[in-house]
Amino acid sequence: MPSPTVDPASAPPPHRLGLTGSIGAGKSTVAELLRARGLSVLDADEQARHATQEPQTLARIGAAFPGTVVGGVLDRAALAAVAFADPARLAELNAIVHPRVRARMQALEAEAARRGAAWVVQDIPLLFEGGLESGMDAVLVVDAPLEVRLERVMARSGLSREEVLARDARQMPAAEKRQKATVVIENGGPREALDAQLDAALRTLGITAR
């Protein structure tokens, strides 16, 4: 049976829950738990991957960062090595990619509105760094102790401790994110504790999951 839809002209915009957290905090795990609870989760990283496969975007990246697009395919490791080494170059890359990501996220949000979604979750790693919190109705921050976060990232990525620390340092400090959050979830313990905290957070925010 097809999903029910509402008239696009009369569909109210859904409320936005911003989901963010420092590197290794477990934001992606929380995003999956929110999906399992029936919420629409719009993943900015996923949309960035799609955007950087678009020919026009690839052409702009290749012109700005020579050698990072080979045969019409983006060499993500080469691009990261150049862009993350220099804040000015990273800002240049973001200026190319972020407008396309925003357009894709807006299209997905409109689709969720047509389905009658009351809330959408915008999963955005650099939500505060990009000044996007002003467009959210609430912000959920996932956090974990620094050592736990470092171990997680090193285990999954093969990066050294110094490399992970360098990436963490380029983000807003976790303590500042916590101050800006509507709700904070602590993700340094067992999965059961994470589930319970998430359910409590949704109740606090007045979000009904299916």
ChimeraX attribute file (.defattr): number of C-alpha atoms within 10 A of each C-alpha:
attribute: neighborCount
match mode: 1-to-1
recipient: residues
	/A:1	3
	/A:2	4
	/A:3	6
	/A:4	8
	/A:5	14
	/A:6	13
	/A:7	11
	/A:8	14
	/A:9	7
	/A:10	9
	/A:11	18
	/A:12	15
	/A:13	17
	/A:14	18
	/A:15	18
	/A:16	18
	/A:17	22
	/A:18	27
	/A:19	27
	/A:20	27
	/A:21	29
	/A:22	24
	/A:23	24
	/A:24	24
	/A:25	26
	/A:26	22
	/A:27	23
	/A:28	17
	/A:29	14
	/A:30	22
	/A:31	21
	/A:32	13
	/A:33	16
	/A:34	19
	/A:35	16
	/A:36	12
	/A:37	13
	/A:38	13
	/A:39	21
	/A:40	19
	/A:41	21
	/A:42	23
	/A:43	19
	/A:44	20
	/A:45	14
	/A:46	11
	/A:47	20
	/A:48	18
	/A:49	14
	/A:50	13
	/A:51	22
	/A:52	21
	/A:53	15
	/A:54	13
	/A:55	12
	/A:56	11
	/A:57	15
	/A:58	21
	/A:59	16
	/A:60	16
	/A:61	21
	/A:62	18
	/A:63	12
	/A:64	14
	/A:65	17
	/A:66	12
	/A:67	13
	/A:68	22
	/A:69	19
	/A:70	11
	/A:71	7
	/A:72	13
	/A:73	14
	/A:74	19
	/A:75	13
	/A:76	13
	/A:77	10
	/A:78	14
	/A:79	20
	/A:80	13
	/A:81	11
	/A:82	15
	/A:83	18
	/A:84	16
	/A:85	13
	/A:86	11
	/A:87	12
	/A:88	11
	/A:89	15
	/A:90	15
	/A:91	14
	/A:92	15
	/A:93	19
	/A:94	15
	/A:95	11
	/A:96	17
	/A:97	20
	/A:98	17
	/A:99	13
	/A:100	19
	/A:101	22
	/A:102	15
	/A:103	13
	/A:104	18
	/A:105	18
	/A:106	13
	/A:107	12
	/A:108	18
	/A:109	24
	/A:110	18
	/A:111	15
	/A:112	22
	/A:113	23
	/A:114	20
	/A:115	16
	/A:116	19
	/A:117	21
	/A:118	17
	/A:119	21
	/A:120	21
	/A:121	24
	/A:122	22
	/A:123	23
	/A:124	20
	/A:125	21
	/A:126	19
	/A:127	22
	/A:128	20
	/A:129	13
	/A:130	11
	/A:131	9
	/A:132	12
	/A:133	20
	/A:134	11
	/A:135	13
	/A:136	16
	/A:137	14
	/A:138	18
	/A:139	26
	/A:140	26
	/A:141	25
	/A:142	29
	/A:143	25
	/A:144	20
	/A:145	14
	/A:146	17
	/A:147	11
	/A:148	15
	/A:149	22
	/A:150	22
	/A:151	14
	/A:152	15
	/A:153	19
	/A:154	16
	/A:155	11
	/A:156	9
	/A:157	9
	/A:158	10
	/A:159	13
	/A:160	14
	/A:161	13
	/A:162	11
	/A:163	14
	/A:164	19
	/A:165	15
	/A:166	13
	/A:167	13
	/A:168	18
	/A:169	13
	/A:170	11
	/A:171	16
	/A:172	15
	/A:173	12
	/A:174	21
	/A:175	10
	/A:176	10
	/A:177	23
	/A:178	18
	/A:179	11
	/A:180	15
	/A:181	20
	/A:182	17
	/A:183	19
	/A:184	20
	/A:185	25
	/A:186	16
	/A:187	23
	/A:188	18
	/A:189	11
	/A:190	8
	/A:191	11
	/A:192	9
	/A:193	13
	/A:194	20
	/A:195	16
	/A:196	11
	/A:197	17
	/A:198	21
	/A:199	17
	/A:200	14
	/A:201	17
	/A:202	15
	/A:203	12
	/A:204	11
	/A:205	16
	/A:206	9
	/A:207	15
	/A:208	13
	/A:209	14
	/A:210	8
